[in-house]
Amino acid sequence: GHTWEVQTPGVESDLYEVFFLDENYGWAVGNTATILHTKNGGDDWTIQKHGYVSGSYITSVYFADSLHGWTDGIAGSGEYFYTTDGGNNWEVAQIPGVSYSWEISSMNFCDSLYFWAITGPNEISHTEDGGITWIKNYSPAGWGEIFFINHDTGWITRNSQIFRTNDRALSWTEQDHNYQGHDIYALCFTDPSHGWAAGSHILLRTSNGGESWECYETDVLFLAI
């Protein structure tokens, strides 16, 4: 990271996330339902989807292997994309029972079967079979960031608050930290104990699953970690 090379993907849409299976094979997603693909580490990018719905945006992408991939919401009603051929064709799927106006954002993928998404005010939905069926649970957040480290243990944010579940979203416990008032936009855990949260001029770190957080104020606005 000491030096960076600018890569030109060939679209003017803002890009929000990248996902790489290895050093060469990856995807990037962004505004106007843009999905880009590279087979050579980003030296060249191919447009797989662009301009599906004006104003729609994709912020999350995940591939289980070189063929099977998913992205988050596109145009409300719980819609999202999936592919079974490496992105040559993207199909639209839908989480049932989601409000027409609700656009799925920041899907969290544990693996190729377990996905999580915030699907409404105080509502979270997850699938245990790759999107064939969906299960709804209560959520303390109406909009925020979500991260599951395994099938049972995960965290969700609401403004500056952080909540944890150990029972697959059946119950949630708020985790205290000293810097309430700073909105949190990103979560990342490497195991059930070690994780980070970042957002509006704040960076937090935990080594005990969020029972306590080390907090650092900064001039930086973090959008991802």
Biotite code that builds the C-alpha atoms (Angstrom):
import biotite.structure as struc

atoms = struc.array([
    struc.Atom([0.000, 0.000, 0.000], chain_id="A", res_id=1, res_name="GLY", atom_name="CA", element="C"),
    struc.Atom([2.974, 2.383, -0.074], chain_id="A", res_id=2, res_name="HIS", atom_name="CA", element="C"),
    struc.Atom([2.296, 2.944, -3.782], chain_id="A", res_id=3, res_name="THR", atom_name="CA", element="C"),
    struc.Atom([-0.915, 2.674, -5.792], chain_id="A", res_id=4, res_name="TRP", atom_name="CA", element="C"),
    struc.Atom([-1.653, 2.457, -9.526], chain_id="A", res_id=5, res_name="GLU", atom_name="CA", element="C"),
    struc.Atom([-4.837, 3.996, -10.903], chain_id="A", res_id=6, res_name="VAL", atom_name="CA", element="C"),
    struc.Atom([-6.997, 1.530, -12.823], chain_id="A", res_id=7, res_name="GLN", atom_name="CA", element="C"),
    struc.Atom([-9.540, 2.780, -15.377], chain_id="A", res_id=8, res_name="THR", atom_name="CA", element="C"),
    struc.Atom([-12.643, 0.599, -15.531], chain_id="A", res_id=9, res_name="PRO", atom_name="CA", element="C"),
    struc.Atom([-14.282, 2.385, -18.477], chain_id="A", res_id=10, res_name="GLY", atom_name="CA", element="C"),
    struc.Atom([-17.439, 3.626, -16.722], chain_id="A", res_id=11, res_name="VAL", atom_name="CA", element="C"),
    struc.Atom([-18.258, 6.931, -15.063], chain_id="A", res_id=12, res_name="GLU", atom_name="CA", element="C"),
    struc.Atom([-20.360, 5.396, -12.279], chain_id="A", res_id=13, res_name="SER", atom_name="CA", element="C"),
    struc.Atom([-19.118, 5.655, -8.702], chain_id="A", res_id=14, res_name="ASP", atom_name="CA", element="C"),
    struc.Atom([-17.748, 2.303, -7.503], chain_id="A", res_id=15, res_name="LEU", atom_name="CA", element="C"),
    struc.Atom([-18.403, 1.148, -3.924], chain_id="A", res_id=16, res_name="TYR", atom_name="CA", element="C"),
    struc.Atom([-16.830, -2.287, -3.422], chain_id="A", res_id=17, res_name="GLU", atom_name="CA", element="C"),
    struc.Atom([-14.460, -4.839, -4.932], chain_id="A", res_id=18, res_name="VAL", atom_name="CA", element="C"),
    struc.Atom([-14.217, -8.592, -4.346], chain_id="A", res_id=19, res_name="PHE", atom_name="CA", element="C"),
    struc.Atom([-11.324, -10.781, -5.480], chain_id="A", res_id=20, res_name="PHE", atom_name="CA", element="C"),
    struc.Atom([-11.134, -14.582, -5.434], chain_id="A", res_id=21, res_name="LEU", atom_name="CA", element="C"),
    struc.Atom([-7.373, -14.373, -5.954], chain_id="A", res_id=22, res_name="ASP", atom_name="CA", element="C"),
    struc.Atom([-4.835, -11.819, -7.180], chain_id="A", res_id=23, res_name="GLU", atom_name="CA", element="C"),
    struc.Atom([-6.292, -11.825, -10.698], chain_id="A", res_id=24, res_name="ASN", atom_name="CA", element="C"),
    struc.Atom([-9.990, -12.745, -10.633], chain_id="A", res_id=25, res_name="TYR", atom_name="CA", element="C"),
    struc.Atom([-12.275, -10.033, -9.268], chain_id="A", res_id=26, res_name="GLY", atom_name="CA", element="C"),
    struc.Atom([-15.393, -7.893, -9.509], chain_id="A", res_id=27, res_name="TRP", atom_name="CA", element="C"),
    struc.Atom([-16.267, -4.259, -8.739], chain_id="A", res_id=28, res_name="ALA", atom_name="CA", element="C"),
    struc.Atom([-19.771, -2.847, -8.195], chain_id="A", res_id=29, res_name="VAL", atom_name="CA", element="C"),
    struc.Atom([-21.284, 0.606, -7.981], chain_id="A", res_id=30, res_name="GLY", atom_name="CA", element="C"),
    struc.Atom([-23.901, 3.145, -9.000], chain_id="A", res_id=31, res_name="ASN", atom_name="CA", element="C"),
    struc.Atom([-26.502, 2.584, -11.777], chain_id="A", res_id=32, res_name="THR", atom_name="CA", element="C"),
    struc.Atom([-26.318, -1.152, -10.968], chain_id="A", res_id=33, res_name="ALA", atom_name="CA", element="C"),
    struc.Atom([-22.779, -1.374, -12.322], chain_id="A", res_id=34, res_name="THR", atom_name="CA", element="C"),
    struc.Atom([-20.927, -4.710, -12.180], chain_id="A", res_id=35, res_name="ILE", atom_name="CA", element="C"),
    struc.Atom([-17.392, -4.961, -13.587], chain_id="A", res_id=36, res_name="LEU", atom_name="CA", element="C"),
    struc.Atom([-15.135, -8.013, -13.919], chain_id="A", res_id=37, res_name="HIS", atom_name="CA", element="C"),
    struc.Atom([-11.387, -8.511, -14.322], chain_id="A", res_id=38, res_name="THR", atom_name="CA", element="C"),
    struc.Atom([-9.335, -11.641, -15.015], chain_id="A", res_id=39, res_name="LYS", atom_name="CA", element="C"),
    struc.Atom([-5.912, -10.000, -14.767], chain_id="A", res_id=40, res_name="ASN", atom_name="CA", element="C"),
    struc.Atom([-5.864, -8.138, -11.475], chain_id="A", res_id=41, res_name="GLY", atom_name="CA", element="C"),
    struc.Atom([-7.588, -5.054, -12.815], chain_id="A", res_id=42, res_name="GLY", atom_name="CA", element="C"),
    struc.Atom([-5.382, -4.273, -15.801], chain_id="A", res_id=43, res_name="ASP", atom_name="CA", element="C"),
    struc.Atom([-8.521, -4.763, -17.897], chain_id="A", res_id=44, res_name="ASP", atom_name="CA", element="C"),
    struc.Atom([-12.148, -4.564, -16.801], chain_id="A", res_id=45, res_name="TRP", atom_name="CA", element="C"),
    struc.Atom([-15.231, -5.937, -18.582], chain_id="A", res_id=46, res_name="THR", atom_name="CA", element="C"),
    struc.Atom([-18.668, -4.431, -18.048], chain_id="A", res_id=47, res_name="ILE", atom_name="CA", element="C"),
    struc.Atom([-21.077, -7.198, -17.032], chain_id="A", res_id=48, res_name="GLN", atom_name="CA", element="C"),
    struc.Atom([-23.974, -4.958, -15.994], chain_id="A", res_id=49, res_name="LYS", atom_name="CA", element="C"),
    struc.Atom([-24.460, -1.203, -16.250], chain_id="A", res_id=50, res_name="HIS", atom_name="CA", element="C"),
    struc.Atom([-27.437, 1.169, -16.167], chain_id="A", res_id=51, res_name="GLY", atom_name="CA", element="C"),
    struc.Atom([-30.037, -1.393, -15.054], chain_id="A", res_id=52, res_name="TYR", atom_name="CA", element="C"),
    struc.Atom([-32.099, 1.204, -13.213], chain_id="A", res_id=53, res_name="VAL", atom_name="CA", element="C"),
    struc.Atom([-31.338, 4.905, -13.132], chain_id="A", res_id=54, res_name="SER", atom_name="CA", element="C"),
    struc.Atom([-30.179, 5.910, -9.662], chain_id="A", res_id=55, res_name="GLY", atom_name="CA", element="C"),
    struc.Atom([-29.909, 2.354, -8.335], chain_id="A", res_id=56, res_name="SER", atom_name="CA", element="C"),
    struc.Atom([-26.672, 1.309, -6.696], chain_id="A", res_id=57, res_name="TYR", atom_name="CA", element="C"),
    struc.Atom([-24.865, -1.839, -5.581], chain_id="A", res_id=58, res_name="ILE", atom_name="CA", element="C"),
    struc.Atom([-22.588, -1.710, -2.546], chain_id="A", res_id=59, res_name="THR", atom_name="CA", element="C"),
    struc.Atom([-21.872, -5.402, -1.814], chain_id="A", res_id=60, res_name="SER", atom_name="CA", element="C"),
    struc.Atom([-20.610, -8.273, -3.961], chain_id="A", res_id=61, res_name="VAL", atom_name="CA", element="C"),
    struc.Atom([-19.566, -11.837, -3.085], chain_id="A", res_id=62, res_name="TYR", atom_name="CA", element="C"),
    struc.Atom([-18.446, -14.865, -5.090], chain_id="A", res_id=63, res_name="PHE", atom_name="CA", element="C"),
    struc.Atom([-18.274, -18.392, -3.680], chain_id="A", res_id=64, res_name="ALA", atom_name="CA", element="C"),
    struc.Atom([-16.181, -19.517, -6.658], chain_id="A", res_id=65, res_name="ASP", atom_name="CA", element="C"),
    struc.Atom([-15.514, -18.379, -10.208], chain_id="A", res_id=66, res_name="SER", atom_name="CA", element="C"),
    struc.Atom([-19.123, -19.079, -11.274], chain_id="A", res_id=67, res_name="LEU", atom_name="CA", element="C"),
    struc.Atom([-21.512, -18.338, -8.387], chain_id="A", res_id=68, res_name="HIS", atom_name="CA", element="C"),
    struc.Atom([-21.917, -14.761, -7.180], chain_id="A", res_id=69, res_name="GLY", atom_name="CA", element="C"),
    struc.Atom([-24.393, -12.367, -5.576], chain_id="A", res_id=70, res_name="TRP", atom_name="CA", element="C"),
    struc.Atom([-24.800, -8.615, -5.090], chain_id="A", res_id=71, res_name="THR", atom_name="CA", element="C"),
    struc.Atom([-27.046, -6.538, -2.853], chain_id="A", res_id=72, res_name="ASP", atom_name="CA", element="C"),
    struc.Atom([-30.125, -4.483, -3.762], chain_id="A", res_id=73, res_name="GLY", atom_name="CA", element="C"),
    struc.Atom([-30.905, -2.706, -6.962], chain_id="A", res_id=74, res_name="ILE", atom_name="CA", element="C"),
    struc.Atom([-34.358, -1.133, -7.209], chain_id="A", res_id=75, res_name="ALA", atom_name="CA", element="C"),
    struc.Atom([-36.425, -1.711, -4.095], chain_id="A", res_id=76, res_name="GLY", atom_name="CA", element="C"),
    struc.Atom([-38.805, -4.535, -3.179], chain_id="A", res_id=77, res_name="SER", atom_name="CA", element="C"),
    struc.Atom([-35.970, -6.637, -1.759], chain_id="A", res_id=78, res_name="GLY", atom_name="CA", element="C"),
    struc.Atom([-34.404, -7.261, -5.165], chain_id="A", res_id=79, res_name="GLU", atom_name="CA", element="C"),
    struc.Atom([-30.820, -8.423, -5.638], chain_id="A", res_id=80, res_name="TYR", atom_name="CA", element="C"),
    struc.Atom([-28.677, -9.997, -8.382], chain_id="A", res_id=81, res_name="PHE", atom_name="CA", element="C"),
    struc.Atom([-27.151, -13.467, -8.664], chain_id="A", res_id=82, res_name="TYR", atom_name="CA", element="C"),
    struc.Atom([-25.129, -15.320, -11.313], chain_id="A", res_id=83, res_name="THR", atom_name="CA", element="C"),
    struc.Atom([-24.245, -18.969, -11.938], chain_id="A", res_id=84, res_name="THR", atom_name="CA", element="C"),
    struc.Atom([-21.886, -18.427, -14.867], chain_id="A", res_id=85, res_name="ASP", atom_name="CA", element="C"),
    struc.Atom([-19.268, -16.028, -13.558], chain_id="A", res_id=86, res_name="GLY", atom_name="CA", element="C"),
    struc.Atom([-21.312, -12.924, -14.310], chain_id="A", res_id=87, res_name="GLY", atom_name="CA", element="C"),
    struc.Atom([-21.903, -13.464, -18.019], chain_id="A", res_id=88, res_name="ASN", atom_name="CA", element="C"),
    struc.Atom([-25.585, -13.370, -17.070], chain_id="A", res_id=89, res_name="ASN", atom_name="CA", element="C"),
    struc.Atom([-27.071, -11.783, -13.953], chain_id="A", res_id=90, res_name="TRP", atom_name="CA", element="C"),
    struc.Atom([-30.561, -12.744, -12.797], chain_id="A", res_id=91, res_name="GLU", atom_name="CA", element="C"),
    struc.Atom([-32.839, -10.807, -10.449], chain_id="A", res_id=92, res_name="VAL", atom_name="CA", element="C"),
    struc.Atom([-33.982, -12.475, -7.217], chain_id="A", res_id=93, res_name="ALA", atom_name="CA", element="C"),
    struc.Atom([-36.185, -11.088, -4.472], chain_id="A", res_id=94, res_name="GLN", atom_name="CA", element="C"),
    struc.Atom([-36.401, -11.436, -0.708], chain_id="A", res_id=95, res_name="ILE", atom_name="CA", element="C"),
    struc.Atom([-40.130, -12.029, -0.094], chain_id="A", res_id=96, res_name="PRO", atom_name="CA", element="C"),
    struc.Atom([-42.234, -9.667, 1.979], chain_id="A", res_id=97, res_name="GLY", atom_name="CA", element="C"),
    struc.Atom([-39.962, -6.626, 1.674], chain_id="A", res_id=98, res_name="VAL", atom_name="CA", element="C"),
    struc.Atom([-41.575, -3.202, 1.281], chain_id="A", res_id=99, res_name="SER", atom_name="CA", element="C"),
    struc.Atom([-41.708, -1.901, -2.293], chain_id="A", res_id=100, res_name="TYR", atom_name="CA", element="C"),
    struc.Atom([-39.606, 1.147, -1.409], chain_id="A", res_id=101, res_name="SER", atom_name="CA", element="C"),
    struc.Atom([-36.918, -0.788, 0.486], chain_id="A", res_id=102, res_name="TRP", atom_name="CA", element="C"),
    struc.Atom([-33.665, -1.190, -1.443], chain_id="A", res_id=103, res_name="GLU", atom_name="CA", element="C"),
    struc.Atom([-31.400, -3.865, 0.017], chain_id="A", res_id=104, res_name="ILE", atom_name="CA", element="C"),
    struc.Atom([-27.997, -2.401, 0.872], chain_id="A", res_id=105, res_name="SER", atom_name="CA", element="C"),
    struc.Atom([-24.842, -3.821, 2.431], chain_id="A", res_id=106, res_name="SER", atom_name="CA", element="C"),
    struc.Atom([-25.656, -7.501, 2.236], chain_id="A", res_id=107, res_name="MET", atom_name="CA", element="C"),
    struc.Atom([-23.374, -9.597, 4.430], chain_id="A", res_id=108, res_name="ASN", atom_name="CA", element="C"),
    struc.Atom([-22.201, -12.971, 3.114], chain_id="A", res_id=109, res_name="PHE", atom_name="CA", element="C"),
    struc.Atom([-20.917, -15.561, 5.580], chain_id="A", res_id=110, res_name="CYS", atom_name="CA", element="C"),
    struc.Atom([-20.446, -18.162, 2.847], chain_id="A", res_id=111, res_name="ASP", atom_name="CA", element="C"),
    struc.Atom([-22.246, -19.412, -0.243], chain_id="A", res_id=112, res_name="SER", atom_name="CA", element="C"),
    struc.Atom([-25.345, -20.419, 1.758], chain_id="A", res_id=113, res_name="LEU", atom_name="CA", element="C"),
    struc.Atom([-25.706, -17.895, 4.617], chain_id="A", res_id=114, res_name="TYR", atom_name="CA", element="C"),
    struc.Atom([-26.510, -14.275, 3.629], chain_id="A", res_id=115, res_name="PHE", atom_name="CA", element="C"),
    struc.Atom([-27.821, -11.460, 5.811], chain_id="A", res_id=116, res_name="TRP", atom_name="CA", element="C"),
    struc.Atom([-29.592, -8.233, 4.870], chain_id="A", res_id=117, res_name="ALA", atom_name="CA", element="C"),
    struc.Atom([-31.468, -5.438, 6.627], chain_id="A", res_id=118, res_name="ILE", atom_name="CA", element="C"),
    struc.Atom([-34.908, -5.655, 5.011], chain_id="A", res_id=119, res_name="THR", atom_name="CA", element="C"),
    struc.Atom([-36.920, -2.980, 6.800], chain_id="A", res_id=120, res_name="GLY", atom_name="CA", element="C"),
    struc.Atom([-37.289, -0.891, 9.944], chain_id="A", res_id=121, res_name="PRO", atom_name="CA", element="C"),
    struc.Atom([-36.284, -3.149, 12.841], chain_id="A", res_id=122, res_name="ASN", atom_name="CA", element="C"),
    struc.Atom([-36.158, -6.156, 10.522], chain_id="A", res_id=123, res_name="GLU", atom_name="CA", element="C"),
    struc.Atom([-33.323, -8.398, 9.376], chain_id="A", res_id=124, res_name="ILE", atom_name="CA", element="C"),
    struc.Atom([-33.566, -11.349, 6.982], chain_id="A", res_id=125, res_name="SER", atom_name="CA", element="C"),
    struc.Atom([-31.198, -14.210, 6.288], chain_id="A", res_id=126, res_name="HIS", atom_name="CA", element="C"),
    struc.Atom([-31.004, -17.277, 4.089], chain_id="A", res_id=127, res_name="THR", atom_name="CA", element="C"),
    struc.Atom([-29.408, -20.599, 4.982], chain_id="A", res_id=128, res_name="GLU", atom_name="CA", element="C"),
    struc.Atom([-29.706, -22.106, 1.499], chain_id="A", res_id=129, res_name="ASP", atom_name="CA", element="C"),
    struc.Atom([-28.185, -19.524, -0.834], chain_id="A", res_id=130, res_name="GLY", atom_name="CA", element="C"),
    struc.Atom([-31.329, -17.461, -1.291], chain_id="A", res_id=131, res_name="GLY", atom_name="CA", element="C"),
    struc.Atom([-33.947, -20.170, -1.938], chain_id="A", res_id=132, res_name="ILE", atom_name="CA", element="C"),
    struc.Atom([-35.758, -19.395, 1.318], chain_id="A", res_id=133, res_name="THR", atom_name="CA", element="C"),
    struc.Atom([-35.484, -16.459, 3.718], chain_id="A", res_id=134, res_name="TRP", atom_name="CA", element="C"),
    struc.Atom([-36.061, -16.121, 7.483], chain_id="A", res_id=135, res_name="ILE", atom_name="CA", element="C"),
    struc.Atom([-37.064, -12.831, 9.132], chain_id="A", res_id=136, res_name="LYS", atom_name="CA", element="C"),
    struc.Atom([-35.996, -11.693, 12.595], chain_id="A", res_id=137, res_name="ASN", atom_name="CA", element="C"),
    struc.Atom([-36.233, -8.557, 14.709], chain_id="A", res_id=138, res_name="TYR", atom_name="CA", element="C"),
    struc.Atom([-33.368, -6.111, 14.367], chain_id="A", res_id=139, res_name="SER", atom_name="CA", element="C"),
    struc.Atom([-32.515, -3.150, 16.624], chain_id="A", res_id=140, res_name="PRO", atom_name="CA", element="C"),
    struc.Atom([-31.484, -1.173, 13.544], chain_id="A", res_id=141, res_name="ALA", atom_name="CA", element="C"),
    struc.Atom([-33.604, 0.280, 10.764], chain_id="A", res_id=142, res_name="GLY", atom_name="CA", element="C"),
    struc.Atom([-30.564, 1.071, 8.643], chain_id="A", res_id=143, res_name="TRP", atom_name="CA", element="C"),
    struc.Atom([-26.902, 0.439, 9.313], chain_id="A", res_id=144, res_name="GLY", atom_name="CA", element="C"),
    struc.Atom([-23.968, -1.875, 8.798], chain_id="A", res_id=145, res_name="GLU", atom_name="CA", element="C"),
    struc.Atom([-24.071, -5.628, 9.408], chain_id="A", res_id=146, res_name="ILE", atom_name="CA", element="C"),
    struc.Atom([-21.335, -8.242, 9.774], chain_id="A", res_id=147, res_name="PHE", atom_name="CA", element="C"),
    struc.Atom([-21.575, -11.944, 10.661], chain_id="A", res_id=148, res_name="PHE", atom_name="CA", element="C"),
    struc.Atom([-18.369, -13.860, 11.412], chain_id="A", res_id=149, res_name="ILE", atom_name="CA", element="C"),
    struc.Atom([-20.176, -17.222, 11.387], chain_id="A", res_id=150, res_name="ASN", atom_name="CA", element="C"),
    struc.Atom([-23.717, -18.565, 11.160], chain_id="A", res_id=151, res_name="HIS", atom_name="CA", element="C"),
    struc.Atom([-24.674, -17.521, 14.705], chain_id="A", res_id=152, res_name="ASP", atom_name="CA", element="C"),
    struc.Atom([-22.505, -14.564, 15.743], chain_id="A", res_id=153, res_name="THR", atom_name="CA", element="C"),
    struc.Atom([-22.861, -11.120, 14.217], chain_id="A", res_id=154, res_name="GLY", atom_name="CA", element="C"),
    struc.Atom([-22.995, -7.383, 14.812], chain_id="A", res_id=155, res_name="TRP", atom_name="CA", element="C"),
    struc.Atom([-25.226, -4.601, 13.527], chain_id="A", res_id=156, res_name="ILE", atom_name="CA", element="C"),
    struc.Atom([-24.999, -0.813, 13.884], chain_id="A", res_id=157, res_name="THR", atom_name="CA", element="C"),
    struc.Atom([-27.551, 1.960, 14.328], chain_id="A", res_id=158, res_name="ARG", atom_name="CA", element="C"),
    struc.Atom([-25.949, 5.400, 14.084], chain_id="A", res_id=159, res_name="ASN", atom_name="CA", element="C"),
    struc.Atom([-23.233, 5.185, 16.775], chain_id="A", res_id=160, res_name="SER", atom_name="CA", element="C"),
    struc.Atom([-24.654, 2.094, 18.513], chain_id="A", res_id=161, res_name="GLN", atom_name="CA", element="C"),
    struc.Atom([-23.312, -1.458, 18.106], chain_id="A", res_id=162, res_name="ILE", atom_name="CA", element="C"),
    struc.Atom([-25.373, -4.583, 18.841], chain_id="A", res_id=163, res_name="PHE", atom_name="CA", element="C"),
    struc.Atom([-24.278, -8.249, 18.916], chain_id="A", res_id=164, res_name="ARG", atom_name="CA", element="C"),
    struc.Atom([-26.161, -11.516, 18.519], chain_id="A", res_id=165, res_name="THR", atom_name="CA", element="C"),
    struc.Atom([-24.936, -14.996, 19.419], chain_id="A", res_id=166, res_name="ASN", atom_name="CA", element="C"),
    struc.Atom([-28.089, -16.864, 18.428], chain_id="A", res_id=167, res_name="ASP", atom_name="CA", element="C"),
    struc.Atom([-28.625, -16.109, 14.742], chain_id="A", res_id=168, res_name="ARG", atom_name="CA", element="C"),
    struc.Atom([-30.496, -12.820, 15.316], chain_id="A", res_id=169, res_name="ALA", atom_name="CA", element="C"),
    struc.Atom([-33.037, -14.218, 17.787], chain_id="A", res_id=170, res_name="LEU", atom_name="CA", element="C"),
    struc.Atom([-31.795, -11.690, 20.368], chain_id="A", res_id=171, res_name="SER", atom_name="CA", element="C"),
    struc.Atom([-29.465, -8.680, 20.388], chain_id="A", res_id=172, res_name="TRP", atom_name="CA", element="C"),
    struc.Atom([-27.303, -7.053, 23.092], chain_id="A", res_id=173, res_name="THR", atom_name="CA", element="C"),
    struc.Atom([-26.048, -3.475, 22.846], chain_id="A", res_id=174, res_name="GLU", atom_name="CA", element="C"),
    struc.Atom([-22.294, -3.043, 23.277], chain_id="A", res_id=175, res_name="GLN", atom_name="CA", element="C"),
    struc.Atom([-21.167, 0.110, 25.027], chain_id="A", res_id=176, res_name="ASP", atom_name="CA", element="C"),
    struc.Atom([-18.309, 2.313, 23.900], chain_id="A", res_id=177, res_name="HIS", atom_name="CA", element="C"),
    struc.Atom([-17.151, 5.740, 24.994], chain_id="A", res_id=178, res_name="ASN", atom_name="CA", element="C"),
    struc.Atom([-17.816, 7.693, 21.810], chain_id="A", res_id=179, res_name="TYR", atom_name="CA", element="C"),
    struc.Atom([-21.557, 7.766, 21.228], chain_id="A", res_id=180, res_name="GLN", atom_name="CA", element="C"),
    struc.Atom([-22.580, 10.353, 18.651], chain_id="A", res_id=181, res_name="GLY", atom_name="CA", element="C"),
    struc.Atom([-20.129, 9.250, 15.937], chain_id="A", res_id=182, res_name="HIS", atom_name="CA", element="C"),
    struc.Atom([-21.975, 7.374, 13.180], chain_id="A", res_id=183, res_name="ASP", atom_name="CA", element="C"),
    struc.Atom([-20.473, 3.985, 12.316], chain_id="A", res_id=184, res_name="ILE", atom_name="CA", element="C"),
    struc.Atom([-20.337, 3.035, 8.626], chain_id="A", res_id=185, res_name="TYR", atom_name="CA", element="C"),
    struc.Atom([-18.144, -0.070, 8.577], chain_id="A", res_id=186, res_name="ALA", atom_name="CA", element="C"),
    struc.Atom([-17.597, -3.295, 10.527], chain_id="A", res_id=187, res_name="LEU", atom_name="CA", element="C"),
    struc.Atom([-15.040, -6.062, 10.099], chain_id="A", res_id=188, res_name="CYS", atom_name="CA", element="C"),
    struc.Atom([-14.177, -9.076, 12.270], chain_id="A", res_id=189, res_name="PHE", atom_name="CA", element="C"),
    struc.Atom([-11.433, -11.619, 11.619], chain_id="A", res_id=190, res_name="THR", atom_name="CA", element="C"),
    struc.Atom([-12.742, -14.045, 14.264], chain_id="A", res_id=191, res_name="ASP", atom_name="CA", element="C"),
    struc.Atom([-15.438, -13.917, 16.979], chain_id="A", res_id=192, res_name="PRO", atom_name="CA", element="C"),
    struc.Atom([-13.109, -11.888, 19.243], chain_id="A", res_id=193, res_name="SER", atom_name="CA", element="C"),
    struc.Atom([-11.130, -9.472, 17.070], chain_id="A", res_id=194, res_name="HIS", atom_name="CA", element="C"),
    struc.Atom([-12.882, -6.747, 15.155], chain_id="A", res_id=195, res_name="GLY", atom_name="CA", element="C"),
    struc.Atom([-12.979, -3.117, 14.089], chain_id="A", res_id=196, res_name="TRP", atom_name="CA", element="C"),
    struc.Atom([-15.650, -0.488, 13.592], chain_id="A", res_id=197, res_name="ALA", atom_name="CA", element="C"),
    struc.Atom([-15.144, 2.792, 11.760], chain_id="A", res_id=198, res_name="ALA", atom_name="CA", element="C"),
    struc.Atom([-17.156, 5.788, 10.708], chain_id="A", res_id=199, res_name="GLY", atom_name="CA", element="C"),
    struc.Atom([-17.535, 9.500, 11.174], chain_id="A", res_id=200, res_name="SER", atom_name="CA", element="C"),
    struc.Atom([-14.168, 10.563, 12.631], chain_id="A", res_id=201, res_name="HIS", atom_name="CA", element="C"),
    struc.Atom([-13.873, 7.460, 14.806], chain_id="A", res_id=202, res_name="ILE", atom_name="CA", element="C"),
    struc.Atom([-12.079, 4.128, 14.766], chain_id="A", res_id=203, res_name="LEU", atom_name="CA", element="C"),
    struc.Atom([-12.845, 1.384, 17.294], chain_id="A", res_id=204, res_name="LEU", atom_name="CA", element="C"),
    struc.Atom([-11.102, -1.919, 18.014], chain_id="A", res_id=205, res_name="ARG", atom_name="CA", element="C"),
    struc.Atom([-12.079, -4.897, 20.166], chain_id="A", res_id=206, res_name="THR", atom_name="CA", element="C"),
    struc.Atom([-10.246, -8.073, 21.176], chain_id="A", res_id=207, res_name="SER", atom_name="CA", element="C"),
    struc.Atom([-13.086, -9.624, 23.185], chain_id="A", res_id=208, res_name="ASN", atom_name="CA", element="C"),
    struc.Atom([-15.982, -9.706, 20.739], chain_id="A", res_id=209, res_name="GLY", atom_name="CA", element="C"),
    struc.Atom([-17.152, -6.210, 21.552], chain_id="A", res_id=210, res_name="GLY", atom_name="CA", element="C"),
    struc.Atom([-17.507, -6.511, 25.322], chain_id="A", res_id=211, res_name="GLU", atom_name="CA", element="C"),
    struc.Atom([-15.153, -3.521, 25.381], chain_id="A", res_id=212, res_name="SER", atom_name="CA", element="C"),
    struc.Atom([-13.864, -1.235, 22.632], chain_id="A", res_id=213, res_name="TRP", atom_name="CA", element="C"),
    struc.Atom([-10.725, 0.868, 22.307], chain_id="A", res_id=214, res_name="GLU", atom_name="CA", element="C"),
    struc.Atom([-11.776, 4.151, 20.721], chain_id="A", res_id=215, res_name="CYS", atom_name="CA", element="C"),
    struc.Atom([-9.760, 6.605, 18.650], chain_id="A", res_id=216, res_name="TYR", atom_name="CA", element="C"),
    struc.Atom([-11.004, 9.943, 17.400], chain_id="A", res_id=217, res_name="GLU", atom_name="CA", element="C"),
    struc.Atom([-9.587, 11.080, 14.066], chain_id="A", res_id=218, res_name="THR", atom_name="CA", element="C"),
    struc.Atom([-10.079, 13.677, 11.356], chain_id="A", res_id=219, res_name="ASP", atom_name="CA", element="C"),
    struc.Atom([-10.780, 10.890, 8.843], chain_id="A", res_id=220, res_name="VAL", atom_name="CA", element="C"),
    struc.Atom([-14.266, 9.924, 7.637], chain_id="A", res_id=221, res_name="LEU", atom_name="CA", element="C"),
    struc.Atom([-14.157, 6.128, 7.220], chain_id="A", res_id=222, res_name="PHE", atom_name="CA", element="C"),
    struc.Atom([-16.615, 4.474, 4.806], chain_id="A", res_id=223, res_name="LEU", atom_name="CA", element="C"),
    struc.Atom([-15.096, 0.956, 4.710], chain_id="A", res_id=224, res_name="ALA", atom_name="CA", element="C"),
    struc.Atom([-12.632, -1.158, 6.639], chain_id="A", res_id=225, res_name="ILE", atom_name="CA", element="C"),
])
